Amino acid sequence: MRKRVVIFFFIIITIANLRYTPKAQASQEVIRTKIEILCDEDFSKYNFKGNGSKNNPYLIENLSISYFSDLIHIKNTTKYFIIQNNFLTSGKKAIFIENIANNTGKILNNSIQECGDIAIDIEKSNGIQIENNYIYYCLLGIKVFGGENCLIKNNKVFSSFSGFYEGGTGIYLYDCKSISVEDNVLKSNSDFGLVISSSHSIEIFSNEITNNLQGIFVSSSSFLQFEKNNCSLSSYGIFADKSSEIIIEENFFLNNENFALFLLKTYNVQVNKNNIKKGQIGLYNKDSTEVNLTRNSILKISKFGVELINSEEFRIVENIIKDNNIGIMSNNSYNIVITKNSFISNNNYAIFLNEGSSEFLIYLNDFINNNLEGSSQAYDDGTNNKWYDEYQKIGNYWNPSNSIGRKYKIDGKANSKDIFILNEVIYQENTEFILTNTSRVVVFFDVTILTLIFLIFKRKRKQKQT
């Protein structure tokens, strides 16, 4: 009976892992040369199904191609085509599309392995659909250069390796506009999971970007939305540099080595409802302005939950900042509002304001069991910082309190005090924000199924014994 249970568990685990295996297999027609289409007339050379119309596109399908050069190259065409269900291995690029008519190309359900260059390379082409492809051990998984209105969905890119400046990357977008990247798995790549450079109006939804050297890198881009992604187990989760108009919402960051989120020289960024756990720094902000941090859960960070350097005009509102070393660390930052947050059980100070930190307004926060070995839960070496709202005469809740009368003393050279301390906790500790990240739901589903199977077998075994 025990042997049967082990075998059954092995079968279930194998089935669960099938979503990471390629659907296109090497049982198709084998070709030892490349397919090169440089004009509409070239399609007729290959006897593909279809006629190139929108309703009857050419079908480049069910092929197994291995060659030392580019495998499928399509350029300067206006005909409709679909590249699907192929097994491709190459010394260079597997699929190379450039300068084709808008909305005429689809790349679906291909398996691309051991490609010495880019697996799928799209240049100066718009409206391309790239979906359900499996890419393993290529220099770069998917690259879009100068494209607009493309969809990159449900692809799996594993183990891209470094070779030159853009190598080792799962997906690379350069000079793009209106691109959607959804439900992809970008995992164990030797450099970046995803790179976005000089691009605008990009949507990144429900992707699993984990175990890469670096997670998502963004530079010189604007109007970006990152939502419900799993950005974990890398050097960093998301690094945005010289970018603006960004929404980062309901993402999951776990145990990124250096920081979960790094904002460098960014402007107008919304960071909402993210779940951040472990790693050295949760949110690292340098030379950034007009950033809102709202309703994030920041837990068990070994250094700083939030670090502000030369930053201004931040609003930090309704966050749970718990079990970190220091909750918020500020250096040379000013005009910061910190309100309605819960600072709980941070080992050191909940808030630490170094010299050069000024014009902070800190009120309506709960400070509970922070820096228990010290004399105060917060530290202030800055200037003109207020630990209360003087107009509403509202301060913060402190437990334990070092107050004399209604004044709570803040450590540091500024000799700051909260002169309107509150007697009752403001916000009960909320549960961590529950995200609906697809990858984690799938993992939960797999574990649940295995648990149920185990319980069923165990129950049947007991029934037989009785």
N, C-alpha and C positions, 0 to 999 in steps of 0.2 A: 504493500500500500504506500509506504514511504517513497519507494522508487517511482511509483506512478505520479505522486504529487510533484516530485522534483521534475519529472519529464514534462508534466503539464505546465508547471511554472515556466520552464524553458521555452515551451511553445508560445505561451502568452507574451513573454518578454520579446521574443522574436517578432511576433505580430505587431506589438507596440512600436518596435523600432523600424517597421517597414516604411513609415512616413519619412524616414531619412535615407531611403534607398532609391535609386533612380528607377523610374518606370520604363524609360526607353532602354531596351536591352540590345545585345549584339546579335540578335536572331534575324536582322534585316539583311537586305542586299548589301554585300560588301563591295566597297569602292576604294581603289588604291590611288586615286587622283583627286584633284580639287574640282569644285564647281565654281566657275567664274562667270558672272553675268554683269556686263558693263553697259548694257543698253537693253531696251525692251525686246529687241529681236533675239537676243541671246537665250531667252527662256525656251524658245522653240528647239534649241539644240539638244535638250535633255529629256524630252518626252515626259514632262511632268503632267500629272492630272490637272484639269482646270484650264481656263482660257485667259486668266489674268483680270477678269472683271471683279467687281465688288462682291457679287453674289456667287461667283465661281472662281475663286482665286487659284493661282498655281499652288500646288502642294508639293513641297520638297520634304518628303517624309519616308520613314521606314528604311533609312540608310545607315550603314555602318561605314564610316569613313576614317581612314588613318593615312596621314600623309605628312611629309616633312615641312610643308609650307602652310599658308592659310587654306582652310578647308572649304568654306562657303563664303564667297565674296560677291556682294550685290551692290551695284553703284549706278547712279544716274538713271534710275528706272521710274516709270509711272504706273506700272502694272501692280495689281494686288497679289500678294503671296503669303503663304504660311510655311514656316520651317518648323516641323514637328516630328516627334517620336524618332529622333535620330540618335545614334551612338557615335560620338566624335572624340577622337584622340589626335593630337596634332603637335608638330614641332613649333608652330607659331599660333596665329589666331584661329579659333574654331569657326566663329561666325563674325563676319565683318560687313556691316551695312553702312553705306555713306551716300549722302546727298540723294535720297529717294523722295518721291512725292509724299505729301502729308497723308498719314493714316492708311498707308498701303501695306505695312509689314507687321507680321506677328511671329513671335518666336516662342513656341510652346512645347513643354514636356520633352526636352532634349536632355541627354546625359553627356556631359563634357568632362573628360578626365585627362590629367597629365598633359596639359597644354602649356607650352613654353612661353606663351605670350598672353594675350587677353582672351578669355573664353568667349565673351560676347562684347563686341566693340561697335557702338553706334555713334556715328559722326554726322553732324549737320542734317539730321533727319528728325521729323516731328511725328507725334502720334503713334509711336511704336509701342506694341504690347509685348512685354517680356514676362512670361508666366510659367510656373511649374517646372522650371529647369533645375537640374541637379548638376552642380559644378564642384569638382574635387581636384585639389592639387594642381592649380594653374597659377601663373604669375599674378594675374588679376582676374577677378570673377566677372563683373559686369561694369563696363565703362560707357557713360553717355557724355559726349562732348558736343556742345552747341545744340542740344535738343530741347524741344518744347512739347508739353502735353503728352508725355510718355507715362506708361504704367509699368511698374516693376513689382510684381506680386507673386508671393508664395514660391519664391526660389530658395534653394538651399546652396550656400557657398561655404565650403569647408577647406581649410588648410591651404589657402593661397600663400605662396612663398615669396620672399624678398628677392629682387633682382636689380631694380633700378628705383628711381625716386618715387614712383607710384606703385611699385610692386608690393605684394603681400597684402592686398586690400580686397575686401569682399565686393563692395560697390563703390564706384568713383563717379561723382557728378561734377562736371566742370562747364561753366558758362551755360547753365541750363535754366529753364523757366517752366513753371507749372508741371513739376514732376511729382508723381505719387509713388512712394515706396511703402508697400504694405505686406504684412504677414510673411516676411522673409526670415530665414535663419542664416545668420552670418556668424560663423563659429570657428574658433581655433585658427584664425588667420594670423600670419606671422607679423603683420604690422597693424593696419586699421581694419575695423569692421566696416565702417562707412565713412567716406570723405565727401564733403560738399564744399566746393570752392567757386567763388564768383558767380553764384547762382541765386535765384530769387523765386519766391512763391513755391516752396518745396514742402510737401507733406510727408512726414515719417510716422506711420501708424502701425502699432501692434507687431513690431519686429522683435526677434530674439537676437541680440547682438552681445554675445558672451564669449569668454575665454579667448579673446583676441589680445594681442600685445597692447593695443589702444582701441578704445571703443569707437565713438563718433567724433570726427574732427570737422569743424566748420570754420571757414575763413572768408572774409569779404563778401558776405551774403546777407540777404534780408528777407523778411516776410516768410519765416520758417515756423513750422508747427511740428513738435515732437509729442506724440501722445500714445500712451499705453505700450511703451517699449520696455523690454527687459535689457538693461545695459549693465551687465554685471561681470565680475571676475576678470577685469582687465586693469591696465595701469590707470585708466580713467574711464568714466562712463560717457560724458559729453564734454567736449572742449570747444567753446565758441570764441573766435578771435576776430576783432574788427567787424562785428556783425550787429544787426539791429532788427527790431520788430520781430521778436522771437517769443513763441509760446512753448513752454516746457511743462507738460501737464500729465499727471497720472502715470508716470513712469516708475519703474522699479530699479533701484540701484543696490546691489549687494556686493560688499567686500571688494570694491575696486581699490587697488593698492595705494594709489596716491590721493585721488579725490574722485568723488562721484560726479561733480559738476564744476567746471572751471569757466568763468566768464572773464574774458580779457578784452578791455577796450570795447565793451558792448554798450548798446543804448536801447532803452525801451524793451525790457525783457520781463515776461511774466513767468514765474516759477510757481506752479500751483499743484497741490495734492499729490506730490511725489513721495514715495516711500524710500528712504535712504538708510542703509544699515552698514555698519562696519567700514573699515578703511581708515586712512589717516585724516582726511579732511572731507567733510560732507559737501558744502558749497563754498568754493574759493572764488572770490570776486576781486579783481584788480583793475584799477583805472576804468571802472564802469559807472554808468549813471542811469537814473530812472529805472530801477529794478524793483519789482514787487515779489516778495517771498511770502506766499499765502498758503496756509493749511498743509504744510509739508510735515512729514514725520521723519525726524533725524535722530537716529538711535545708535548707540554703541560705537561712536567714532573715537579713535584712539588719540587724536590731537584736538582739532577744532570742529565743532558741528558746522559753524559758519565762520568764515574769515573774510574780513573787509580790509582791503589795502588801497589807499588813494581813491576811494569810491565815494559817491555822493548821491543824494536824493533816493535813498532806499526806503521802502516800507516793508517791515518784517511783522506779519500779522497772522495770528491764529495758528501758529506752528507748535508742534510737540517736539521739544528738544530735551532728550532724556538719555541718561546713562552714557554720556560722552565724557571726555576729559574736561574740556572747556566748551561751554555752549556756544557763545559768540565772542570772537576775538576781533578787535578793531585796531588798525594802524592808519593814522593820517586820513581818516574818513570824516565826513561831516554831513549835516542835514539828514539824519537818519531817524526814522520813527520806528520804535519797537513797542508793540501793543498787543494785548489779548493773546499772548503766548503762554505756554506752560513749560517752565524750566524745572525739570525733576531729576534728582539724584545724579547730577553731573559731579564727577569726582573733584574737580577744582571749581573755579568760579563759573557761575552761570553766564555772566557777561564780564568781559575784561576790556576796558577802554584804555589804550596806551596814549602817550603824549601825541598831540596832533589830532586826536579825536575830539570833535567839537560839534555843538548844536545837535546833540542827541536828545530826543524826547522819548522817555521810557515810562510807561504807565499802563495800568490795568493788566499787569502780568502776574502769574502765579510763580513764586520762587519757593520750591519745596525740596528740602533735604539736599541742597547743593553745598559743596565745600564744607562738609560736616566737621572736618578737623581745623577749620579756620574760624575767624571771628565774624566774617561777613560772607554773604553769598555772591557779592559782586565787587568789582574793582574799577576805580576811575582815576586815571592820571591826566585826563583831558581838561578842556576848558568849556565853560558855559553849557554843560550838560544838565538836563533836568530829569530827575527820577520821579517826576509827578507832573500832572497837568495842573498848572497853577490857576487856570481859569475855572475849571470844574472842581478844583480842590480834590483831585483823585490821584492816589498813588498806586502802590502795588501790594500784593499779599505776600508776606514773608513767613515761612515756617521751616525751621525754628527762627525766632526773631531775636535780634540783639537790641531791640528798641528801648529807649528811655522815654516814657510817655508815648507820644505818637510819632516819634522820629526813629527811622532806621538808618544806622550809620553804614556808609559804603566805604570799603577800604580804598586806599590810594591817596596821592598827593592833592587831589582836588578837594578833599574833605567834603565830599558830596553826602547828602542825606535825602531820604524819602520822608518828607514832613507830613504826608497824608496817607499813612499806611492803612491798609484795609484789614478788617477783622475776620473776614470770611473769604474762603477760596472763591475765585471768580469763575473759573472754568474747571469742571470736573475732568479728570484725566480721560481723554477720549481713547477709544481703541485706535490702533493704527489704521490709516486709511486703506480700505480694501480696494484693490485695483483689479481690473478685469483683463489683465494681460493674458493673451491667448496662450503663450507658451507655458505659463505657470498653471493655467487651467488644465491644459493637456497633461502636464506632469501629475497634477492632482488626480485627474481622471484615471491615469494609468495606475497610480498607487492604490486608488480606491478599488479598481477592478481586481487587482491582485489580492488585496485584503479580503474582499468578498469571496473570491475563489478559495482562499485559504480557509476561511470560516466555514464555507459549505463542505469542503472535504473533511474538516475536523469534526463537523456535526455528523456527517454520514458515518465516519469511523466510529464515533461513540454509539450511534444507533446499532451498528453491526455488533459491537462488543456486548450490548445489552440484549 
